[in-house]
């Protein structure tokens, strides 16, 4: 199963790359598929590529849901 996750662009880098942040984790990804990416934009990231811009509110809801699922699965494993 593959999962695309929302992340915030924190820095634009050379060669159509950007640094994104997800829950304090920073990663360089390609923004070649995004028209006019800007710092502060939320994008959906999959295998190192920003695939689409996403509304910040929708990004937050998705991240909250993923965090909730993660905490539920840790409780189930105990």
MDAnalysis code that builds the backbone (N, CA, C; Angstrom):
import MDAnalysis as mda
import numpy as np

u = mda.Universe.empty(234, n_residues=78, atom_resindex=np.repeat(np.arange(78), 3), trajectory=True)
u.add_TopologyAttr("name", ["N", "CA", "C"] * 78)
u.add_TopologyAttr("resid", np.arange(1, 79))
u.add_TopologyAttr("resname", ["UNK", "UNK", "UNK", "UNK", "UNK", "UNK", "UNK", "UNK", "UNK", "UNK", "UNK", "UNK", "UNK", "UNK", "UNK", "UNK", "UNK", "UNK", "UNK", "UNK", "UNK", "UNK", "UNK", "UNK", "UNK", "UNK", "UNK", "UNK", "UNK", "UNK", "UNK", "UNK", "UNK", "UNK", "UNK", "UNK", "UNK", "UNK", "UNK", "UNK", "UNK", "UNK", "UNK", "UNK", "UNK", "UNK", "UNK", "UNK", "UNK", "UNK", "UNK", "UNK", "UNK", "UNK", "UNK", "UNK", "UNK", "UNK", "UNK", "UNK", "UNK", "UNK", "UNK", "UNK", "UNK", "UNK", "UNK", "UNK", "UNK", "UNK", "UNK", "UNK", "UNK", "UNK", "UNK", "UNK", "UNK", "UNK"])
u.atoms.positions = np.array([
    [0.844, -1.176, 0.000],
    [0.000, 0.000, 0.000],
    [0.892, 1.243, 0.000],
    [0.528, 2.204, -0.796],
    [1.257, 3.471, -0.877],
    [0.430, 4.560, -0.208],
    [1.128, 5.510, 0.381],
    [0.449, 6.588, 1.086],
    [1.069, 7.919, 0.695],
    [0.242, 8.845, 0.286],
    [0.688, 10.221, 0.019],
    [0.257, 11.050, 1.218],
    [1.156, 11.914, 1.694],
    [0.865, 12.677, 2.900],
    [1.063, 14.168, 2.666],
    [0.299, 15.010, 3.354],
    [0.490, 16.451, 3.228],
    [1.715, 16.908, 4.012],
    [2.422, 17.872, 3.446],
    [3.583, 18.465, 4.111],
    [3.655, 19.930, 3.706],
    [4.267, 20.741, 4.557],
    [4.391, 22.177, 4.292],
    [5.754, 22.492, 3.687],
    [5.751, 23.292, 2.620],
    [7.010, 23.749, 2.028],
    [7.618, 24.793, 2.962],
    [8.856, 24.532, 3.400],
    [9.531, 25.456, 4.314],
    [10.666, 26.213, 3.638],
    [11.128, 25.702, 2.500],
    [12.247, 26.339, 1.802],
    [12.252, 25.891, 0.348],
    [12.466, 26.840, -0.554],
    [12.632, 26.500, -1.961],
    [14.121, 26.294, -2.227],
    [14.446, 25.227, -2.914],
    [15.820, 24.860, -3.218],
    [16.055, 24.941, -4.722],
    [17.305, 24.929, -5.165],
    [17.576, 24.939, -6.607],
    [17.060, 23.671, -7.296],
    [16.969, 23.758, -8.608],
    [16.634, 22.624, -9.477],
    [15.270, 22.002, -9.172],
    [14.259, 22.839, -8.978],
    [12.875, 22.420, -8.756],
    [12.729, 21.483, -7.558],
    [13.465, 21.802, -6.512],
    [13.377, 21.047, -5.273],
    [12.915, 21.990, -4.167],
    [12.381, 21.411, -3.106],
    [11.970, 22.192, -1.947],
    [12.166, 21.347, -0.702],
    [12.335, 22.017, 0.414],
    [12.379, 21.329, 1.699],
    [10.972, 21.417, 2.270],
    [10.459, 20.271, 2.717],
    [9.141, 20.228, 3.336],
    [9.282, 19.733, 4.762],
    [8.300, 20.075, 5.574],
    [8.294, 19.660, 6.970],
    [7.011, 18.899, 7.266],
    [7.189, 17.791, 7.960],
    [6.046, 16.998, 8.397],
    [6.301, 16.586, 9.839],
    [5.578, 17.195, 10.746],
    [5.692, 16.867, 12.161],
    [7.133, 16.969, 12.655],
    [7.823, 18.021, 12.216],
    [9.189, 18.263, 12.657],
    [10.260, 17.554, 11.842],
    [9.869, 16.695, 10.928],
    [10.815, 15.993, 10.063],
    [10.935, 16.780, 8.766],
    [12.172, 17.071, 8.369],
    [12.430, 17.856, 7.167],
    [12.974, 16.946, 6.075],
    [12.504, 17.154, 4.838],
    [12.921, 16.310, 3.719],
    [12.922, 17.137, 2.449],
    [13.884, 16.880, 1.573],
    [13.908, 17.540, 0.266],
    [13.084, 16.710, -0.709],
    [12.193, 17.382, -1.446],
    [11.347, 16.712, -2.430],
    [11.337, 17.522, -3.717],
    [10.987, 16.871, -4.801],
    [10.839, 17.558, -6.081],
    [9.503, 18.299, -6.112],
    [9.535, 19.544, -6.579],
    [8.297, 20.305, -6.778],
    [8.085, 20.582, -8.270],
    [8.694, 19.770, -9.112],
    [8.600, 19.948, -10.555],
    [7.164, 19.826, -11.066],
    [6.310, 19.115, -10.337],
    [4.922, 18.916, -10.773],
    [3.968, 19.985, -10.256],
    [4.478, 20.910, -9.441],
    [3.655, 21.970, -8.837],
    [3.931, 23.283, -9.554],
    [2.861, 23.947, -9.974],
    [3.016, 25.252, -10.616],
    [3.242, 26.322, -9.557],
    [4.325, 27.062, -9.676],
    [4.661, 28.190, -8.810],
    [4.605, 27.848, -7.318],
    [5.390, 26.874, -6.872],
    [5.381, 26.541, -5.443],
    [5.919, 27.696, -4.606],
    [5.360, 27.868, -3.411],
    [5.748, 28.947, -2.510],
    [5.955, 28.391, -1.104],
    [6.867, 29.027, -0.354],
    [7.038, 28.681, 1.056],
    [5.696, 28.889, 1.750],
    [5.304, 27.932, 2.573],
    [4.021, 27.994, 3.272],
    [2.933, 27.180, 2.611],
    [3.121, 26.816, 1.330],
    [2.147, 25.960, 0.653],
    [2.164, 24.570, 1.277],
    [0.990, 23.958, 1.343],
    [0.901, 22.548, 1.710],
    [0.768, 21.759, 0.421],
    [1.528, 20.674, 0.336],
    [1.513, 19.827, -0.843],
    [1.352, 18.373, -0.411],
    [0.806, 17.554, -1.295],
    [0.702, 16.127, -1.064],
    [1.980, 15.498, -1.597],
    [2.706, 14.772, -0.743],
    [4.006, 14.201, -1.097],
    [3.900, 12.684, -1.173],
    [4.475, 12.145, -2.243],
    [4.526, 10.691, -2.435],
    [5.842, 10.340, -3.107],
    [6.578, 9.428, -2.533],
    [7.880, 8.952, -3.023],
    [8.804, 10.068, -3.505],
    [8.887, 11.141, -2.708],
    [9.834, 12.202, -3.008],
    [9.358, 13.265, -3.977],
    [8.091, 13.232, -4.363],
    [7.524, 14.222, -5.283],
    [6.314, 14.889, -4.654],
    [6.256, 16.215, -4.751],
    [5.049, 16.948, -4.394],
    [4.109, 16.810, -5.590],
    [2.969, 16.167, -5.378],
    [2.054, 15.868, -6.478],
    [1.016, 16.951, -6.719],
    [0.575, 17.612, -5.660],
    [-0.486, 18.615, -5.785],
    [-0.465, 19.527, -4.573],
    [-0.916, 20.750, -4.784],
    [-1.097, 21.690, -3.679],
    [-2.400, 21.290, -2.971],
    [-2.432, 21.482, -1.642],
    [-3.617, 21.127, -0.864],
    [-3.961, 22.288, 0.066],
    [-5.223, 22.472, 0.324],
    [-5.710, 23.507, 1.228],
    [-5.151, 23.262, 2.635],
    [-4.645, 24.309, 3.305],
    [-4.058, 24.123, 4.643],
    [-5.009, 23.473, 5.647],
    [-6.278, 23.804, 5.590],
    [-7.250, 23.207, 6.509],
    [-7.405, 21.714, 6.238],
    [-7.469, 21.346, 4.970],
    [-7.566, 19.933, 4.608],
    [-6.300, 19.187, 5.018],
    [-5.143, 19.819, 4.846],
    [-3.881, 19.212, 5.258],
    [-3.898, 18.943, 6.756],
    [-4.333, 19.916, 7.545],
    [-4.370, 19.759, 8.996],
    [-5.312, 18.635, 9.407],
    [-6.492, 18.558, 8.784],
    [-7.435, 17.478, 9.112],
    [-6.819, 16.112, 8.813],
    [-6.153, 16.014, 7.673],
    [-5.529, 14.746, 7.291],
    [-4.408, 14.380, 8.255],
    [-3.564, 15.345, 8.611],
    [-2.468, 15.081, 9.546],
    [-2.994, 14.694, 10.929],
    [-4.057, 15.350, 11.373],
    [-4.667, 15.002, 12.660],
    [-5.209, 13.575, 12.638],
    [-5.844, 13.196, 11.536],
    [-6.386, 11.849, 11.398],
    [-5.261, 10.804, 11.400],
    [-4.179, 11.085, 10.671],
    [-3.041, 10.158, 10.650],
    [-2.421, 10.014, 12.040],
    [-2.320, 11.119, 12.774],
    [-1.784, 11.066, 14.134],
    [-2.689, 10.235, 15.037],
    [-3.994, 10.405, 14.877],
    [-4.949, 9.636, 15.670],
    [-4.837, 8.140, 15.353],
    [-4.724, 7.816, 14.084],
    [-4.564, 6.409, 13.694],
    [-3.275, 5.832, 14.246],
    [-2.203, 6.617, 14.228],
    [-0.932, 6.158, 14.770],
    [-0.995, 5.899, 16.259],
    [-1.673, 6.760, 17.002],
    [-1.762, 6.562, 18.453],
    [-2.666, 5.393, 18.772],
    [-3.711, 5.152, 17.955],
    [-4.592, 4.006, 18.167],
    [-3.846, 2.700, 17.910],
    [-3.015, 2.666, 16.867],
    [-2.317, 1.416, 16.551],
    [-1.250, 1.119, 17.587],
    [-0.646, 2.130, 18.211],
    [0.339, 1.884, 19.264],
    [-0.336, 1.336, 20.511],
    [-1.531, 1.817, 20.796],
    [-2.278, 1.298, 21.953],
    [-2.717, -0.133, 21.741],
    [-3.046, -0.489, 20.490],
    [-3.478, -1.853, 20.187],
    [-2.336, -2.849, 20.277],
    [-1.100, -2.379, 20.041],
    [0.042, -3.268, 20.051],
    [0.517, -3.573, 21.470],
    [0.088, -2.761, 22.424],
    [0.557, -2.949, 23.814],
    [-0.135, -4.082, 24.511],
])
